[in-house]
Amino acid sequence: MLKVGLTGGIGSGKTSVSELFEDLGVPVIDTDIIAHKLVDNDPKVLQEIVDVFGQDVLALDGKLNRKKLAQIIFNVRENKQQLENILHPKIQDEVISQLQGLTSKQDLPGYIIIVVPLLIEADYDGLIDRILVVVADEKTRIQRIQQRDNRSMGEIRSIIDNQINDEKRLKEADDVIENNSNIKNLGSQIKALHKKYKHLSATIK
């Protein structure tokens, strides 16, 4: 089975892309969803985060205050690395588990999408066959983040500045989706890639 790693900066449209692949019957493993479930459902993981960053990252209900944690990790680079050290090994274990569960299924299109926002920065070499990068101009990305997350411009700027830029992502890319336009344009690019990936997957069976 061909494993395609989908990545891109915040606001580039990774979720829209993955949903359109899902509409074509392609399985999607999303590491952001895995991370959320780890923190929400595993008290040991949440406690590890509290041990490193303090009680301030908890909301009044005892759950993680994600906005507060984001402020902490995106203002200090070392904090971001500490959080990644806690979560990334556990996320990769879950990705492997989900991949193993999918390999036994017979009705797949021959490939799978694995959404990894930090694909270039993290060590996913052994899990990914191809890298698909979603790009959009910065102004468009900022508008999307403001509409979606209600973050301040300072917060948005901090997150973007703490991620690698598109130039570095594109150097690693096998395939690229340009997402500055409309959903119809996006869909046509994904249909073309769907055909390409099905063909490629047939060559590795």
NUKEDO-313010 format. One record per residue (C-alpha): residue number from 1; residue in one letter; chain; x, y, z. Coordinates in steps of 0.2 Angstrom, whole numbers, plus 5000, padded with zeros to 4 digits. Each point is the difference from the previous one (the first is absolute). Layout:
# NUKEDO-313010
+-----+------+-----+------+------+------+
| seq | type | mol |    u |    v |    w |
+-----+------+-----+------+------+------+
| NUM |    a |   A |    X |    Y |    Z |
...
+-----+------+-----+------+------+------+
# end
This chain:
# NUKEDO-313010
+-----+------+-----+------+------+------+
| seq | type | mol |    u |    v |    w |
+-----+------+-----+------+------+------+
|   1 |    m |   A | 5000 | 5000 | 5000 |
|   2 |    l |   A | 5007 | 5017 | 4995 |
|   3 |    k |   A | 5001 | 5012 | 5015 |
|   4 |    v |   A | 4999 | 5018 | 4996 |
|   5 |    g |   A | 5004 | 5013 | 5013 |
|   6 |    l |   A | 4990 | 5016 | 4999 |
|   7 |    t |   A | 5007 | 5016 | 5007 |
|   8 |    g |   A | 5000 | 5019 | 4999 |
|   9 |    g |   A | 5000 | 5015 | 5011 |
|  10 |    i |   A | 4986 | 5006 | 5011 |
|  11 |    g |   A | 4986 | 5006 | 4990 |
|  12 |    s |   A | 5005 | 4992 | 4984 |
|  13 |    g |   A | 4985 | 4989 | 4999 |
|  14 |    k |   A | 5006 | 4983 | 5005 |
|  15 |    t |   A | 4983 | 4995 | 5008 |
|  16 |    s |   A | 4991 | 5005 | 4984 |
|  17 |    v |   A | 5012 | 4990 | 4990 |
|  18 |    s |   A | 4999 | 4984 | 5011 |
|  19 |    e |   A | 4981 | 5001 | 5000 |
|  20 |    l |   A | 4999 | 5001 | 4981 |
|  21 |    f |   A | 5011 | 4984 | 4999 |
|  22 |    e |   A | 4989 | 4992 | 5013 |
|  23 |    d |   A | 4985 | 5004 | 4988 |
|  24 |    l |   A | 5009 | 4989 | 4987 |
|  25 |    g |   A | 5001 | 4986 | 5012 |
|  26 |    v |   A | 5018 | 5002 | 5005 |
|  27 |    p |   A | 5004 | 4996 | 5019 |
|  28 |    v |   A | 5007 | 5015 | 5009 |
|  29 |    i |   A | 5010 | 4999 | 5016 |
|  30 |    d |   A | 5001 | 5017 | 5008 |
|  31 |    t |   A | 5014 | 5003 | 5013 |
|  32 |    d |   A | 4992 | 5015 | 5007 |
|  33 |    i |   A | 4984 | 4990 | 5004 |
|  34 |    i |   A | 5011 | 4987 | 5008 |
|  35 |    a |   A | 5009 | 5013 | 5010 |
|  36 |    h |   A | 4983 | 5007 | 5007 |
|  37 |    k |   A | 4994 | 4983 | 5004 |
|  38 |    l |   A | 5016 | 4996 | 5009 |
|  39 |    v |   A | 4999 | 5015 | 5011 |
|  40 |    d |   A | 4981 | 4998 | 5003 |
|  41 |    n |   A | 4999 | 4982 | 5003 |
|  42 |    d |   A | 5017 | 4995 | 5008 |
|  43 |    p |   A | 5002 | 5008 | 5018 |
|  44 |    k |   A | 5019 | 4995 | 5000 |
|  45 |    v |   A | 5003 | 5010 | 4984 |
|  46 |    l |   A | 4991 | 5015 | 5007 |
|  47 |    q |   A | 5010 | 4999 | 5016 |
|  48 |    e |   A | 5016 | 4999 | 4991 |
|  49 |    i |   A | 4996 | 5017 | 4992 |
|  50 |    v |   A | 4995 | 5007 | 5017 |
|  51 |    d |   A | 5016 | 4994 | 5007 |
|  52 |    v |   A | 5010 | 5010 | 4987 |
|  53 |    f |   A | 4990 | 5015 | 4998 |
|  54 |    g |   A | 4991 | 5002 | 5017 |
|  55 |    q |   A | 4982 | 5001 | 5006 |
|  56 |    d |   A | 4996 | 5016 | 4990 |
|  57 |    v |   A | 4997 | 4989 | 4984 |
|  58 |    l |   A | 4985 | 4993 | 5008 |
|  59 |    a |   A | 4982 | 5007 | 4998 |
|  60 |    l |   A | 4988 | 5001 | 5015 |
|  61 |    d |   A | 4993 | 4983 | 4995 |
|  62 |    g |   A | 5017 | 4992 | 5001 |
|  63 |    k |   A | 5002 | 4998 | 4982 |
|  64 |    l |   A | 5014 | 5007 | 4989 |
|  65 |    n |   A | 4998 | 5018 | 4996 |
|  66 |    r |   A | 5007 | 4999 | 4982 |
|  67 |    k |   A | 5000 | 5019 | 4997 |
|  68 |    k |   A | 5011 | 5003 | 5016 |
|  69 |    l |   A | 5012 | 4985 | 4995 |
|  70 |    a |   A | 5001 | 5008 | 4982 |
|  71 |    q |   A | 5005 | 5016 | 5008 |
|  72 |    i |   A | 5014 | 4992 | 5010 |
|  73 |    i |   A | 5007 | 4989 | 4986 |
|  74 |    f |   A | 5000 | 5012 | 4986 |
|  75 |    n |   A | 5008 | 5014 | 5010 |
|  76 |    v |   A | 5015 | 4989 | 5005 |
|  77 |    r |   A | 5008 | 4988 | 4988 |
|  78 |    e |   A | 5006 | 4989 | 5013 |
|  79 |    n |   A | 4983 | 4998 | 5007 |
|  80 |    k |   A | 4993 | 4994 | 4983 |
|  81 |    q |   A | 5014 | 4987 | 4999 |
|  82 |    q |   A | 4996 | 4994 | 5018 |
|  83 |    l |   A | 4981 | 4997 | 4995 |
|  84 |    e |   A | 5006 | 4991 | 4984 |
|  85 |    n |   A | 5011 | 4989 | 5010 |
|  86 |    i |   A | 4985 | 4995 | 5010 |
|  87 |    l |   A | 4987 | 4997 | 4986 |
|  88 |    h |   A | 5009 | 4995 | 4984 |
|  89 |    p |   A | 5006 | 4982 | 5006 |
|  90 |    k |   A | 4982 | 4996 | 5006 |
|  91 |    i |   A | 4993 | 5008 | 4984 |
|  92 |    q |   A | 5011 | 4989 | 4989 |
|  93 |    d |   A | 4995 | 4984 | 5010 |
|  94 |    e |   A | 4982 | 5004 | 4996 |
|  95 |    v |   A | 5003 | 5003 | 4982 |
|  96 |    i |   A | 5009 | 4984 | 4998 |
|  97 |    s |   A | 4986 | 4991 | 5009 |
|  98 |    q |   A | 4987 | 5008 | 4988 |
|  99 |    l |   A | 5010 | 4995 | 4985 |
| 100 |    q |   A | 5001 | 4982 | 5006 |
| 101 |    g |   A | 4981 | 5000 | 5002 |
| 102 |    l |   A | 4998 | 5007 | 4982 |
| 103 |    t |   A | 5011 | 4988 | 4991 |
| 104 |    s |   A | 4988 | 4985 | 5003 |
| 105 |    k |   A | 4986 | 5010 | 4991 |
| 106 |    q |   A | 4996 | 4995 | 4982 |
| 107 |    d |   A | 4990 | 5015 | 4994 |
| 108 |    l |   A | 5013 | 5013 | 5001 |
| 109 |    p |   A | 5006 | 5010 | 4984 |
| 110 |    g |   A | 5018 | 4995 | 5003 |
| 111 |    y |   A | 5006 | 5015 | 5010 |
| 112 |    i |   A | 4997 | 5009 | 5016 |
| 113 |    i |   A | 5002 | 5018 | 5005 |
| 114 |    i |   A | 5009 | 5004 | 5016 |
| 115 |    v |   A | 4998 | 5018 | 5006 |
| 116 |    v |   A | 5016 | 5006 | 5009 |
| 117 |    p |   A | 5001 | 5019 | 5002 |
| 118 |    l |   A | 5018 | 4998 | 5006 |
| 119 |    l |   A | 5005 | 4986 | 4987 |
| 120 |    i |   A | 5016 | 5009 | 4994 |
| 121 |    e |   A | 5006 | 5004 | 5018 |
| 122 |    a |   A | 4995 | 4983 | 5008 |
| 123 |    d |   A | 5007 | 4983 | 4996 |
| 124 |    y |   A | 4987 | 4992 | 4989 |
| 125 |    d |   A | 5012 | 4993 | 4987 |
| 126 |    g |   A | 4996 | 4982 | 5004 |
| 127 |    l |   A | 4982 | 5002 | 4999 |
| 128 |    i |   A | 4998 | 5011 | 4984 |
| 129 |    d |   A | 5003 | 4996 | 4982 |
| 130 |    r |   A | 4995 | 5017 | 4992 |
| 131 |    i |   A | 4998 | 5017 | 5007 |
| 132 |    l |   A | 4986 | 5011 | 4994 |
| 133 |    v |   A | 5001 | 5018 | 5005 |
| 134 |    v |   A | 4985 | 5012 | 5000 |
| 135 |    v |   A | 5005 | 5019 | 4998 |
| 136 |    a |   A | 4991 | 5016 | 5000 |
| 137 |    d |   A | 5006 | 5018 | 5001 |
| 138 |    e |   A | 5002 | 5007 | 5017 |
| 139 |    k |   A | 4986 | 5013 | 4999 |
| 140 |    t |   A | 4988 | 4986 | 4996 |
| 141 |    r |   A | 5006 | 4989 | 5014 |
| 142 |    i |   A | 4999 | 5014 | 5013 |
| 143 |    q |   A | 4982 | 5004 | 4994 |
| 144 |    r |   A | 4995 | 4982 | 5002 |
| 145 |    i |   A | 5008 | 4998 | 5017 |
| 146 |    q |   A | 4991 | 5016 | 5006 |
| 147 |    q |   A | 4983 | 4994 | 4994 |
| 148 |    r |   A | 5003 | 4982 | 5007 |
| 149 |    d |   A | 5009 | 5003 | 5017 |
| 150 |    n |   A | 4996 | 5018 | 5005 |
| 151 |    r |   A | 5019 | 5002 | 5004 |
| 152 |    s |   A | 5008 | 5017 | 5002 |
| 153 |    m |   A | 5012 | 5005 | 4986 |
| 154 |    g |   A | 5015 | 4999 | 5013 |
| 155 |    e |   A | 4995 | 4981 | 5003 |
| 156 |    i |   A | 4998 | 4997 | 4982 |
| 157 |    r |   A | 5017 | 5008 | 4996 |
| 158 |    s |   A | 5009 | 4990 | 5014 |
| 159 |    i |   A | 4993 | 4983 | 4993 |
| 160 |    i |   A | 5005 | 5004 | 4982 |
| 161 |    d |   A | 5017 | 5006 | 5005 |
| 162 |    n |   A | 5003 | 4984 | 5011 |
| 163 |    q |   A | 4996 | 4988 | 4985 |
| 164 |    i |   A | 5012 | 4997 | 4985 |
| 165 |    n |   A | 4995 | 5010 | 4985 |
| 166 |    d |   A | 4993 | 4994 | 4984 |
| 167 |    e |   A | 5017 | 5001 | 4991 |
| 168 |    k |   A | 5007 | 4987 | 5011 |
| 169 |    r |   A | 4984 | 4989 | 4999 |
| 170 |    l |   A | 5000 | 5001 | 4981 |
| 171 |    k |   A | 5018 | 4994 | 4999 |
| 172 |    e |   A | 4994 | 4984 | 5008 |
| 173 |    a |   A | 4984 | 4998 | 4990 |
| 174 |    d |   A | 4996 | 4987 | 4988 |
| 175 |    d |   A | 4983 | 5008 | 4996 |
| 176 |    v |   A | 4993 | 5017 | 5003 |
| 177 |    i |   A | 4982 | 5007 | 5002 |
| 178 |    e |   A | 4998 | 5018 | 4997 |
| 179 |    n |   A | 4985 | 5006 | 5011 |
| 180 |    n |   A | 4998 | 5019 | 4997 |
| 181 |    s |   A | 4984 | 4998 | 4989 |
| 182 |    n |   A | 4983 | 4991 | 5002 |
| 183 |    i |   A | 4994 | 4983 | 5005 |
| 184 |    k |   A | 4997 | 4995 | 4982 |
| 185 |    n |   A | 5018 | 5004 | 4996 |
| 186 |    l |   A | 5006 | 4990 | 5015 |
| 187 |    g |   A | 4989 | 4985 | 4996 |
| 188 |    s |   A | 5007 | 4999 | 4982 |
| 189 |    q |   A | 5017 | 4999 | 5007 |
| 190 |    i |   A | 4996 | 4987 | 5012 |
| 191 |    k |   A | 4991 | 4989 | 4987 |
| 192 |    a |   A | 5016 | 5001 | 4989 |
| 193 |    l |   A | 5010 | 4995 | 5015 |
| 194 |    h |   A | 4988 | 4986 | 5004 |
| 195 |    k |   A | 5002 | 4993 | 4983 |
| 196 |    k |   A | 5019 | 5001 | 5001 |
| 197 |    y |   A | 5001 | 4992 | 5017 |
| 198 |    k |   A | 4989 | 4986 | 4995 |
| 199 |    h |   A | 5012 | 4997 | 4985 |
| 200 |    l |   A | 5015 | 5001 | 5011 |
| 201 |    s |   A | 4993 | 4988 | 5014 |
| 202 |    a |   A | 4997 | 4987 | 4986 |
| 203 |    t |   A | 5019 | 5000 | 4997 |
| 204 |    i |   A | 5005 | 4996 | 5018 |
| 205 |    k |   A | 4988 | 4986 | 5003 |
+-----+------+-----+------+------+------+
# end
